[in-house]
Amino acid sequence: MTDQLPIQLIVGLGNPGSKYDRTRHNAGQDWVLEVAQSHGIVMAPEKRFFGLYGQGMIADQKVHLLIPTTFMNLSGQSVQAVCAFYKLDNAELLVAHDELDLAPGTARFKQGGGHGGHNGLRDIISKRGGDKSFHRLRLGIGHPGNAKQVSAYVLKKAPNDEFISTQNAMDSATRYLPEAIKGHWQQAMNSLHSETPHN
């Protein structure tokens, strides 16, 4: 795969409010906060973007960071607001989210695809006119084993050993993010996928 457009907007999905802190469903949000801290980017409430927003330099390129503060199923409102304001294409968008189909400690870059039942992804695809081509960072949280238990499972805090595994996977994703931002997507994927899972 050849190099692609640089990533200009990185979005971390989660639910707002202290009751959701460190819950599995907030893995994407937690990762973007880590990226912001790693690169000295200040995140602050921005009403016009319906979220926490910051911008700074990563890999010598200007990057926008966004954490929607709508609830998960309205994430697309926030993403669309930033994309419209800065005239960003889906090819320049990276969305980080929790992933039931990957074990904790696993992180995977992916380009395109469906929403897999994830309400945040579903709303982003809808608000972006059905375009599914944006990049994703899938952060594994595991599956409770029964579909009826998923809602409660994703809104619970992970036990400490699982949390540490997920944090290690996030650290790996942060390490290889500069390659993705530069448009070296395949290289970033290969590097990340060879390093995780972390157990």
Summary of the structure (lengths in Angstrom):
residues: 199
radius of gyration: 15.3
end to end distance: 30.0
largest distance: 45.3
contacts: 673
relative contact order: 0.20
helix: 45%
strand: 22%
